[in-house]
Amino acid sequence: MWHIPDTTENRVRFKLEPLANSLPSAEGIVQIEKFKQWLRSKRYSESTIDT
């Protein structure tokens, strides 16, 4: 396995999608927040929720 910096140049070189397109959609962000609230309701620690 190889690790390289996540830069625009490397994304072009290895034909990966641009970083801007890999962010969660608005609906995805809402779902993540719902899941975080569910974790809080189950009394998970904040460090676990952040992870």
C-alpha positions as semicolon CSV with decimal commas, in nm:
position;residue;x (nm);y (nm);z (nm)
1;M;0,000;0,000;0,000
2;W;0,121;0,348;-0,084
3;H;0,031;0,673;0,085
4;I;0,058;1,006;-0,095
5;P;-0,054;1,359;0,001
6;D;-0,412;1,444;-0,092
7;T;-0,340;1,733;-0,329
8;T;-0,513;1,857;-0,642
9;E;-0,208;1,762;-0,848
10;N;-0,212;1,403;-0,720
11;R;-0,587;1,376;-0,776
12;V;-0,538;1,476;-1,141
13;R;-0,236;1,249;-1,183
14;F;-0,419;0,941;-1,050
15;K;-0,755;1,034;-1,206
16;L;-0,942;1,070;-0,876
17;E;-1,248;1,288;-0,841
18;P;-1,191;1,643;-0,716
19;L;-1,200;1,691;-0,341
20;A;-1,501;1,925;-0,361
21;N;-1,717;1,643;-0,499
22;S;-1,624;1,404;-0,222
23;L;-1,784;1,609;0,057
24;P;-2,117;1,488;0,196
25;S;-2,434;1,632;0,046
26;A;-2,671;1,846;0,250
27;E;-2,887;1,539;0,311
28;G;-2,579;1,344;0,420
29;I;-2,489;1,610;0,673
30;V;-2,843;1,599;0,815
31;Q;-2,820;1,219;0,848
32;I;-2,484;1,246;1,025
33;E;-2,632;1,495;1,273
34;K;-2,927;1,261;1,338
35;F;-2,687;0,975;1,403
36;K;-2,483;1,192;1,641
37;Q;-2,802;1,278;1,832
38;W;-2,888;0,907;1,851
39;L;-2,541;0,834;1,993
40;R;-2,592;1,108;2,253
41;S;-2,930;0,960;2,347
42;K;-2,752;0,628;2,411
43;R;-2,508;0,821;2,633
44;Y;-2,195;0,761;2,426
45;S;-1,903;0,984;2,518
46;E;-1,829;1,295;2,311
47;S;-1,491;1,154;2,210
48;T;-1,664;0,847;2,069
49;I;-1,916;1,064;1,885
50;D;-1,638;1,280;1,740
51;T;-1,458;0,970;1,617
